[in-house]
């Protein structure tokens, strides 16, 4: 059976309580030790004052001290105070009480005397070898003698040196208050962690309910909220990537189907024309030429489809591989018009270009060329006989040149305008078509749109008032 986990709130409260108790114990212990040391210092100060008073008494400056001379002074001191006066060699010169000096051994080996000789003062709690009682000894070294005073280490002195428990009771008294504060703090932190844990648990299942996860207004809560927002953005980005991936999958599938469909027509036509030529030996020469011309036209259309598909695929999937260089737009339009001059003349059409020579952009020559070529070819193919075309620079700003291209044809049905840039879309019923034309690839305007986007521009199509179709597009400088 899985052991139930302790909540973060309880863990936090437990940790805070243990830390407070440890800190309080250290503080109480330190205070207790300091107070004991302070009381020992107070007792030392009192004994030091007795010792200094004895040292300054004139009669103690003699080498030999008579008891009857010093006794009046000693009787002025506390009754239980034990006084021992030594010379610098450790010999006892005076001992209060009824102790015979002759019977007393040399005190130079006493610990408090050794310490006094080394550090000027010394103290120690020990049992007297003379009386057999416990004393608190204090010894101080002077130039001519060593004075040791002591008080019996009895219950009274022990209680006096013992630290009181006021601070301990104070700490115990404030503990309930601190405990309440700790509960509030742990609850405040616990809510943030609980919400974060809930968010992580729901995120692992992929079912995050953002509307019901609210972090408290704290530093940890703000961190949790930021994490949740970043996850939300990543989730949205992931969904967008999946949607885009699915969109591209559908697009590639449709593209493949459309290409297959578009290729089937010229391939079938070429196959039919060649089969006719191979199986019909008695065809008249003019009929053979007719089939060969039709087969050649379909071959050209097949090559055009392959070329256009290649351009669209490259612009869609690997635009970074397409080189950029300074492009003279007026020169590009001039090159296109020269290439299509035969078709323009054959259809009694006309092209007027009003693009200044200073118009230059940083772009790809092939794509800029494809923009104007496809627009002119589209007008020639669907605009009808004697169509007039006009290309001009309409305006410019700091970042873009804005162009307009329009023809004098019949335009297009309004409900077809939103789809005019779709691949393989045709609206032949709304535009006239030359009888000898084999039809376009259906990719021309799609190439135009992609080429404009490659140059960080935009394009729109609209019917002109009166007649004709108009394209407004921009190209980044």
Secondary structure, DSSP 8 states (H G I E B T S, - for coil): -------HHHHHHHHHHHHHHHHHHHHHHHHHHHHHHHHHHHHHHHHHHHHHHHHTSGGGGSSS--HHHHHHHHHHS-TT-EEEEE-TT--EEEESSS--STT----TT-HHHHHHHHHSEEEEEEE-TTT--EEEEEEEE-SS-EEEEEEE-SHHHHHHHS--SHHHHHHHHHHHHHHHHHHHHHHHHHHHHHHHHHHHHHHHHT---GGG----SSHHHHHHHHHHHHHHHHHHHHHHHHHHHHHHHHHHHHHHHHHHHHHHHHHHHHHHHHHHHHH-TT--HHHHHHHHHHHHHHHHHHHHHHHHHHHHHHHHH-GGGS--EEEEHHHHHHHHHHHTHHHHHHTT-EEEEE--TT-EEEE-HHHHHHHHHHHHHHHHHHS-TT-EEEEEEEEE-SSEEEEEEEESS----GGGGGGTTSTT---GGGS---TT-----S-HHHHHHHHHHHTT--EEEEE-SSS-EEEEEEEE-
